[in-house]
């Protein structure tokens, strides 16, 4: 015997009264702060992503035709574009704006991308607005920086301020101000380098400048001194606040050599013999104090606060477009006096290796 199965459903419904959407236009102050490396430029950076210019469903035409315009049609300091709403075909506009690098004061024009989706009944707009449309809701604005424009910026901190007026079409008047402060910190870490201004495209070859006085009673000894200009670039416009340096020679045998000294050797000779070796000392200018500092062979030097902007040097580096800031650290190679009779005649050469390690900290003062 089968028993009947009963299922009772309790059904209900409610009616919620509808309300017209209302969103008054407002002033906007936006800050966009982004850091990126030139080896991985973002696809785009959004400044305003669909922000509303105002909406009133009970009167769609009141704010649905709102438009953004520039303060000037020719001055790109805060963006250059039409200064009042105009009729145009649907499309994306390009707004040239001036970016300035914080330290070098180099200026570069970057083109922003901008367009507008109009609200109900809208058909009046400036170049990135749409013709008459039935889009629901508020007029919305989309501003961004394309990847192709971001790629134009070299290492450094770049700033720009975009200023726009929000216009009401009828009556035609400015009703609000939209501003965006844009701060882009660009690094180029693949371009870290030790820069020698006198040898921009090749490894330096320098002479110890040994000298004596032939034909005099002093013609028994020789000594010398030579300088080499050096500047250090961290790939981030010298924002690193610490630098570690190691200087070392080729590491050949040097019995009896003073501690911390470097050496060159007579070509083709037995390097273990002191007669085939000339020793020299190395000094480097500490970039944070300006004082000469003894660099010992193979011993690490540590410098802090190396990003003090008043001590940096503006240079044009090989492979780096535009002007960059580097940390100056000139070298002096001093050869102490030695007796000529103690050294074998011949040509002496050696190699000096410089290891430069900037920090990743960049609290720029």
C-alpha positions as CSV (number, residue, x, y, z in Angstrom):
1,X,0.0,0.0,0.0
2,X,1.5,3.3,-1.1
3,X,1.0,6.3,1.1
4,X,0.3,9.7,-0.5
5,X,3.2,12.3,-0.4
6,X,2.3,15.8,0.2
7,X,4.5,18.9,-0.3
8,X,3.3,22.2,0.9
9,X,4.9,25.3,-0.6
10,X,4.5,28.7,1.1
11,X,4.8,31.3,-1.6
12,X,5.0,35.0,-1.1
13,X,5.9,38.2,-2.9
14,X,6.6,41.7,-1.9
15,X,6.7,44.9,-3.9
16,X,9.5,47.4,-3.3
17,X,8.8,50.9,-4.5
18,X,11.3,52.2,-7.0
19,X,13.3,55.3,-6.5
20,X,15.1,57.4,-9.0
21,X,18.9,57.2,-8.8
22,X,20.5,60.5,-7.8
23,X,24.2,61.3,-7.6
24,X,25.2,64.9,-7.5
25,X,28.4,66.0,-9.3
26,X,31.4,66.4,-6.9
27,X,34.9,67.8,-6.9
28,X,37.5,65.1,-7.2
29,X,41.1,65.1,-6.0
30,X,42.9,62.0,-7.0
31,X,46.5,60.9,-6.2
32,X,48.1,58.1,-8.4
33,X,51.4,56.9,-7.1
34,X,53.0,54.0,-8.9
35,X,56.5,52.5,-9.1
36,X,57.7,50.3,-12.0
37,X,60.8,49.1,-13.7
38,X,61.6,49.8,-17.4
39,X,61.9,46.1,-18.0
40,X,58.3,45.5,-16.9
41,X,56.2,48.6,-18.0
42,X,52.6,48.2,-17.0
43,X,50.0,47.7,-19.7
44,X,48.3,50.9,-18.6
45,X,47.8,53.0,-15.5
46,X,44.2,54.1,-14.7
47,X,43.7,57.6,-13.4
48,X,39.9,57.7,-13.4
49,X,38.2,54.4,-14.1
50,X,34.5,55.1,-14.8
51,X,34.0,57.9,-12.3
52,X,30.6,59.5,-12.5
53,X,30.0,63.1,-13.5
54,X,26.6,63.1,-11.9
55,X,23.2,61.4,-12.4
56,X,19.6,62.2,-11.8
57,X,17.1,59.6,-13.2
58,X,14.2,62.0,-12.8
59,X,15.9,64.5,-15.2
60,X,18.4,62.4,-17.3
61,X,19.5,65.4,-19.5
62,X,20.6,67.5,-16.5
63,X,23.9,65.8,-15.8
64,X,24.0,63.0,-18.4
65,X,25.6,65.5,-20.8
66,X,28.3,66.6,-18.4
67,X,31.7,66.8,-19.9
68,X,35.3,67.3,-18.7
69,X,37.5,69.9,-20.4
70,X,41.0,71.3,-19.9
71,X,42.1,74.6,-18.5
72,X,44.0,75.4,-21.7
73,X,43.9,74.1,-25.3
74,X,47.6,74.8,-25.8
75,X,49.5,74.9,-22.5
76,X,50.2,71.3,-21.5
77,X,51.3,72.0,-17.9
78,X,48.1,70.5,-16.6
79,X,46.9,68.9,-19.8
80,X,46.0,70.5,-23.1
81,X,42.6,69.9,-24.8
82,X,39.4,71.8,-25.6
83,X,38.3,74.2,-22.8
84,X,34.6,73.9,-23.4
85,X,32.3,71.1,-24.5
86,X,32.0,70.5,-28.2
87,X,30.3,68.1,-30.6
88,X,32.5,65.3,-31.8
89,X,32.5,61.7,-33.0
90,X,32.8,58.9,-30.5
91,X,36.4,58.0,-29.8
92,X,39.4,58.2,-27.5
93,X,41.2,61.5,-27.1
94,X,44.8,62.1,-26.4
95,X,45.7,64.7,-23.8
96,X,49.3,65.8,-23.8
97,X,50.6,66.7,-20.3
98,X,54.0,67.8,-19.0
99,X,55.8,65.4,-16.6
100,X,58.8,66.7,-14.7
101,X,61.6,64.6,-13.1
102,X,61.9,65.6,-9.5
103,X,65.7,66.0,-9.3
104,X,67.0,66.7,-12.8
105,X,64.0,68.9,-13.7
106,X,63.9,67.3,-17.1
107,X,60.5,67.7,-18.7
108,X,58.8,65.1,-21.0
109,X,55.4,65.3,-22.7
110,X,53.2,62.2,-22.1
111,X,49.9,61.6,-23.9
112,X,47.0,60.5,-21.6
113,X,44.2,58.5,-23.1
114,X,40.7,59.6,-22.2
115,X,37.1,58.9,-23.2
116,X,33.6,59.3,-21.8
117,X,30.5,57.1,-21.8
118,X,27.6,59.5,-21.7
119,X,24.5,59.3,-19.6
120,X,20.8,59.1,-20.7
121,X,19.9,61.6,-23.4
122,X,23.5,62.8,-23.7
123,X,24.9,63.9,-27.0
124,X,27.1,66.8,-26.2
125,X,30.7,66.2,-25.1
126,X,34.3,67.2,-25.8
127,X,36.4,64.9,-28.0
128,X,36.2,61.7,-26.0
129,X,32.4,62.0,-25.4
130,X,29.7,60.2,-27.3
131,X,26.9,61.4,-29.7
132,X,23.3,61.0,-28.7
133,X,22.9,57.7,-26.9
134,X,20.6,55.7,-24.7
135,X,23.3,54.6,-22.2
136,X,21.6,54.2,-18.8
137,X,23.0,55.8,-15.6
138,X,25.5,58.6,-15.1
139,X,28.1,59.9,-17.6
140,X,31.3,58.2,-16.7
141,X,34.9,59.1,-17.4
142,X,37.9,56.9,-18.2
143,X,41.4,58.3,-18.1
144,X,44.6,56.3,-18.3
145,X,48.3,56.4,-19.3
146,X,49.0,53.8,-22.1
147,X,52.0,51.5,-21.9
148,X,53.6,53.1,-24.9
149,X,53.7,56.5,-23.1
150,X,54.9,55.0,-19.8
151,X,57.9,53.5,-21.7
152,X,59.1,57.0,-22.6
153,X,60.0,57.8,-19.0
154,X,63.6,57.2,-17.9
155,X,64.6,56.3,-14.3
156,X,63.6,58.8,-11.8
157,X,60.5,60.3,-10.1
158,X,58.2,61.9,-12.5
159,X,55.3,64.2,-11.5
160,X,52.4,65.8,-13.2
161,X,49.1,67.4,-12.2
162,X,46.1,66.9,-14.4
163,X,43.4,69.6,-14.0
164,X,39.9,69.3,-15.6
165,X,36.7,71.3,-15.4
166,X,33.4,69.5,-15.1
167,X,30.9,71.3,-17.3
168,X,27.1,71.2,-17.3
169,X,25.7,71.5,-20.8
170,X,22.6,73.3,-20.0
171,X,23.1,75.9,-18.7
172,X,26.6,75.7,-20.0
173,X,28.8,76.3,-17.0
174,X,31.7,74.8,-14.9
175,X,30.2,73.1,-11.9
176,X,33.1,71.1,-10.4
177,X,36.9,70.7,-10.5
178,X,38.6,67.4,-11.1
179,X,42.4,67.1,-10.3
180,X,44.8,64.2,-10.3
181,X,48.3,64.3,-8.9
182,X,50.4,61.7,-10.7
183,X,53.7,60.4,-9.3
184,X,55.6,57.8,-11.2
185,X,58.8,56.3,-9.8
186,X,60.7,54.6,-12.6
187,X,63.7,52.3,-12.2
188,X,66.0,50.8,-14.7
189,X,67.8,48.1,-12.7
190,X,69.2,46.4,-15.8
191,X,71.3,49.5,-16.4
192,X,73.2,49.7,-13.1
193,X,76.8,50.7,-14.0
194,X,80.1,52.0,-12.9
195,X,80.7,55.0,-15.1
196,X,84.1,56.4,-16.0
197,X,83.5,59.7,-17.9
198,X,86.9,59.6,-19.5
199,X,86.2,56.1,-20.8
200,X,82.4,56.0,-21.6
201,X,82.5,53.1,-24.0
202,X,85.4,50.9,-22.8
203,X,87.2,49.6,-19.8
204,X,89.7,52.3,-18.5
205,X,93.4,51.9,-19.3
206,X,95.4,54.1,-17.1
207,X,99.1,54.7,-16.3
208,X,100.5,54.9,-12.8
209,X,102.5,58.0,-14.0
210,X,105.8,56.8,-12.4
211,X,108.5,59.5,-12.6
212,X,112.0,60.2,-11.5
213,X,114.7,62.8,-12.4
214,X,117.2,61.4,-14.8
215,X,120.7,62.9,-14.6
216,X,120.4,64.1,-11.0
217,X,121.2,62.7,-7.7
218,X,117.5,61.9,-7.3
219,X,117.6,59.5,-10.2
220,X,117.6,56.5,-7.8
221,X,113.9,56.3,-7.0
222,X,110.5,56.6,-8.6
223,X,107.0,57.3,-7.4
224,X,103.7,58.3,-9.0
225,X,100.1,59.3,-8.7
226,X,97.2,59.2,-11.1
227,X,93.4,59.9,-10.8
228,X,90.4,58.3,-12.4
229,X,87.0,59.9,-12.3
230,X,84.3,57.4,-11.4
231,X,80.5,57.8,-10.9
232,X,78.1,55.1,-9.7
233,X,74.6,54.6,-11.1
234,X,72.1,52.3,-9.4
235,X,69.4,52.2,-12.1
236,X,67.1,54.2,-10.0
237,X,68.4,57.7,-10.5
238,X,70.7,57.2,-7.5
239,X,67.9,56.8,-5.0
240,X,69.7,54.0,-3.1
241,X,70.7,55.2,0.3
242,X,73.6,52.7,0.8
243,X,76.5,51.6,-1.3
244,X,78.9,48.7,-0.7
245,X,82.2,48.7,-2.7
246,X,85.1,46.2,-3.0
247,X,88.3,47.0,-4.9
248,X,90.7,44.1,-5.6
249,X,93.6,43.3,-7.9
250,X,94.2,40.1,-9.8
251,X,95.1,38.3,-6.6
252,X,98.6,37.1,-7.7
253,X,101.3,36.3,-5.2
254,X,102.7,39.4,-3.5
255,X,105.1,38.4,-0.7
256,X,106.3,41.4,1.5
257,X,103.6,43.7,0.1
258,X,102.2,46.3,2.6
259,X,98.7,45.3,3.9
260,X,95.9,46.6,1.8
261,X,98.1,47.5,-1.2
262,X,97.5,46.6,-4.9
263,X,100.1,45.5,-7.5
264,X,101.1,45.5,-11.1
265,X,103.5,42.9,-12.5
266,X,106.2,42.7,-15.1
267,X,104.8,41.1,-18.3
268,X,106.0,37.5,-18.7
269,X,107.8,37.4,-15.4
270,X,107.7,35.3,-12.3
271,X,105.1,37.2,-10.2
272,X,106.4,35.7,-6.9
273,X,109.5,37.8,-7.1
274,X,109.3,41.3,-5.6
275,X,111.7,42.6,-8.3
276,X,108.8,41.9,-10.8
277,X,106.1,43.8,-8.9
278,X,105.3,47.4,-8.2
279,X,102.8,48.2,-5.4
280,X,100.4,51.0,-5.2
281,X,97.7,52.3,-2.8
282,X,94.2,53.3,-3.7
283,X,92.1,56.1,-2.3
284,X,88.5,57.0,-3.1
285,X,86.5,60.1,-2.3
286,X,83.7,59.2,0.1
287,X,80.6,60.6,-1.7
288,X,78.8,61.4,1.6
289,X,81.6,63.2,3.4
290,X,83.8,64.4,0.5
291,X,86.9,63.0,2.3
292,X,89.6,60.8,0.8
293,X,89.2,57.3,2.1
294,X,91.8,54.4,1.9
295,X,90.4,51.5,-0.1
296,X,92.1,48.3,1.0
297,X,92.6,45.4,-1.4
298,X,89.6,43.0,-1.1
299,X,88.1,44.8,1.9
300,X,84.5,46.1,1.6
301,X,83.7,49.8,2.0
302,X,80.3,50.8,3.2
303,X,78.7,54.2,2.5
304,X,75.3,55.3,3.9
305,X,73.1,58.2,2.8
306,X,74.5,58.1,-0.7
307,X,71.2,59.5,-2.1
308,X,71.8,63.0,-0.8
309,X,70.7,65.0,-3.9
310,X,73.1,67.9,-3.3
311,X,76.1,65.6,-3.8
312,X,74.9,63.8,-6.9
313,X,76.1,64.6,-10.4
314,X,74.1,64.9,-13.6
315,X,75.5,62.8,-16.5
316,X,74.4,61.2,-19.7
317,X,75.2,57.5,-19.4
318,X,75.8,55.0,-22.2
319,X,72.7,53.1,-23.0
320,X,70.5,55.3,-20.7
321,X,68.4,57.9,-22.5
322,X,68.3,61.4,-21.1
323,X,70.0,62.9,-18.0
324,X,70.7,60.7,-15.0
325,X,72.0,61.3,-11.5
326,X,75.1,59.3,-10.4
327,X,77.1,59.1,-7.2
328,X,80.6,60.6,-7.7
329,X,83.5,58.6,-6.2
330,X,86.8,59.6,-7.9
331,X,89.8,57.4,-7.5
332,X,93.5,58.2,-6.8
333,X,96.2,55.6,-7.4
334,X,99.4,56.4,-5.5
335,X,102.6,54.6,-6.0
336,X,105.0,55.0,-3.0
337,X,108.6,55.7,-3.7
338,X,110.7,52.7,-4.5
339,X,114.4,52.2,-5.6
340,X,114.7,51.7,-9.3
341,X,117.6,49.3,-8.7
342,X,115.2,47.0,-6.9
343,X,113.0,46.5,-9.9
344,X,113.6,44.6,-13.2
345,X,113.3,46.6,-16.4
346,X,110.2,45.9,-18.4
347,X,106.5,46.7,-18.9
348,X,104.3,46.3,-15.8
349,X,100.6,45.7,-16.0
350,X,97.7,44.7,-13.7
351,X,94.0,44.6,-13.3
352,X,91.8,46.4,-10.8
353,X,88.4,44.9,-10.3
354,X,85.6,47.1,-8.8
355,X,82.5,45.5,-7.3
356,X,79.6,47.9,-6.8
357,X,76.5,47.0,-4.8
358,X,73.7,49.6,-4.3
359,X,71.0,48.9,-1.7
360,X,67.3,48.6,-2.6
361,X,66.3,51.2,0.0
362,X,65.5,54.6,-1.5
363,X,64.3,57.0,1.2
364,X,65.3,60.0,-0.9
365,X,65.7,63.1,1.2
